[in-house]
Amino acid sequence: MKSRLMLVLLVVGGVLVLAACGGGGTEATAEDTIDLNTLGSDIDVETAHALHGNPNVFMLDVREPDEYAAGHIPGITLIPMGEIIDRLNEIPTDQEVIVTCRTGNRSAQIADLLREQGFTNIHNMEGGIVAWEEAGYAVEN
């Protein structure tokens, strides 16, 4: 009985040690875990955050300059909604494009517009910068 208890305690202890160590594997990056080819037309803020900084992703803010100046996602490109048609050449066709605004309404309209213009790599970030901030992700001024 005593040896059985000792065996159970050793097994449980071993499992706890392995779980705490995480198996010693390397951590996956967003590039490893998110297949860019399977992104939907709308993506959640967690997916956008995981892709932030990926060299195959271009993030586009379509708010007004004063909104952008008040706080924006680090490294995002600003092209205000009213300037999109005149600045289509600034939007890459060889990267996935994540479009955002304040709450996701304007960016959804621009995502649709860009698709109408022939872009096939467009994704609207649902919830916009409001959802980004609510999730606790970094914003810069």
C-alpha positions in Angstrom: 0.0 0.0 0.0 2.8 2.4 1.0 4.8 1.6 -2.2 1.6 2.2 -4.3 1.1 5.6 -2.7 4.8 6.5 -3.3 4.4 5.4 -7.0 1.3 7.6 -7.5 3.0 10.6 -5.9 6.1 10.1 -8.1 3.9 9.9 -11.3 1.9 13.0 -10.3 5.1 14.9 -9.4 6.6 14.0 -12.7 3.6 15.2 -14.6 3.6 18.5 -12.8 7.3 19.0 -13.5 6.8 18.3 -17.2 3.7 20.6 -17.4 5.7 23.4 -15.7 8.6 23.1 -18.1 6.2 23.2 -21.1 7.9 20.2 -22.7 11.0 22.3 -23.7 9.7 23.1 -27.2 10.1 26.3 -29.0 7.3 28.8 -29.1 5.3 29.2 -32.3 5.0 32.6 -33.9 1.9 34.0 -35.6 3.6 33.3 -38.9 3.8 29.6 -37.9 0.3 29.3 -36.5 -1.9 31.4 -38.7 -2.3 30.4 -42.3 -2.6 33.7 -44.2 -4.4 31.9 -47.0 -7.3 31.0 -44.8 -8.1 34.4 -43.3 -11.7 35.5 -43.7 -13.0 38.8 -44.9 -13.5 39.8 -41.3 -10.9 38.9 -38.6 -11.0 39.5 -34.8 -8.7 41.7 -32.9 -6.8 38.8 -31.5 -5.9 37.5 -35.0 -4.9 41.0 -36.1 -2.7 41.3 -33.1 -1.1 38.0 -33.7 -0.3 39.1 -37.3 0.9 42.5 -36.3 4.5 42.8 -37.4 4.3 39.9 -39.8 6.2 41.0 -43.0 3.5 39.5 -45.1 0.8 41.7 -43.5 0.1 45.4 -44.2 -2.1 47.2 -41.6 -4.2 50.1 -42.9 -5.9 52.7 -40.7 -8.7 54.6 -42.5 -9.6 57.1 -39.8 -9.0 60.8 -40.0 -5.6 62.3 -39.1 -6.8 63.7 -35.8 -8.2 60.3 -34.8 -4.9 58.7 -35.8 -2.9 61.3 -33.8 -4.9 60.6 -30.7 -3.8 56.9 -30.8 -3.0 54.3 -33.3 -1.6 50.8 -33.7 2.2 51.0 -33.8 3.5 50.7 -37.4 0.1 51.0 -39.1 -0.2 53.1 -42.2 -2.8 55.9 -42.3 -4.8 56.5 -45.5 -8.0 58.4 -44.5 -11.2 57.0 -45.9 -11.8 59.9 -48.2 -8.4 59.5 -49.8 -8.4 55.8 -50.5 -9.4 56.0 -54.2 -6.7 58.5 -54.9 -4.1 56.4 -53.1 -4.8 52.8 -54.2 -1.3 52.5 -55.4 0.0 52.7 -51.8 -1.9 49.5 -50.9 0.1 46.4 -51.6 -1.2 43.6 -53.6 1.5 41.1 -52.5 0.6 41.3 -48.8 -2.5 40.5 -46.8 -4.1 43.9 -45.9 -5.8 44.4 -42.5 -8.1 47.4 -42.6 -9.1 49.1 -39.3 -10.8 52.3 -38.1 -12.4 53.3 -34.7 -15.1 50.6 -34.4 -14.9 48.5 -37.6 -17.7 50.3 -39.6 -15.7 52.5 -41.9 -13.0 49.8 -42.3 -15.7 47.3 -43.4 -16.9 49.8 -46.0 -13.4 50.4 -47.2 -12.7 46.6 -47.3 -15.7 46.2 -49.5 -14.6 49.1 -51.7 -11.1 47.7 -52.1 -12.5 44.3 -53.1 -14.7 46.1 -55.7 -11.4 47.6 -57.0 -10.0 44.1 -57.5 -8.1 43.6 -54.3 -8.3 40.0 -53.1 -6.1 40.3 -50.0 -8.4 42.5 -47.8 -9.5 41.8 -44.2 -11.5 44.0 -41.9 -10.5 44.0 -38.3 -13.8 43.8 -36.4 -14.2 46.2 -33.5 -11.5 48.6 -34.7 -9.0 50.4 -32.5 -11.6 50.4 -29.7 -11.5 46.6 -29.5 -7.7 46.7 -29.9 -7.4 49.0 -26.8 -10.0 47.0 -24.9 -7.9 43.9 -25.4 -5.0 45.7 -23.8 -2.8 45.9 -26.9 -0.3 48.7 -27.5 -1.3 52.0 -29.0 1.0 54.9 -29.7 0.4 58.7 -30.2 
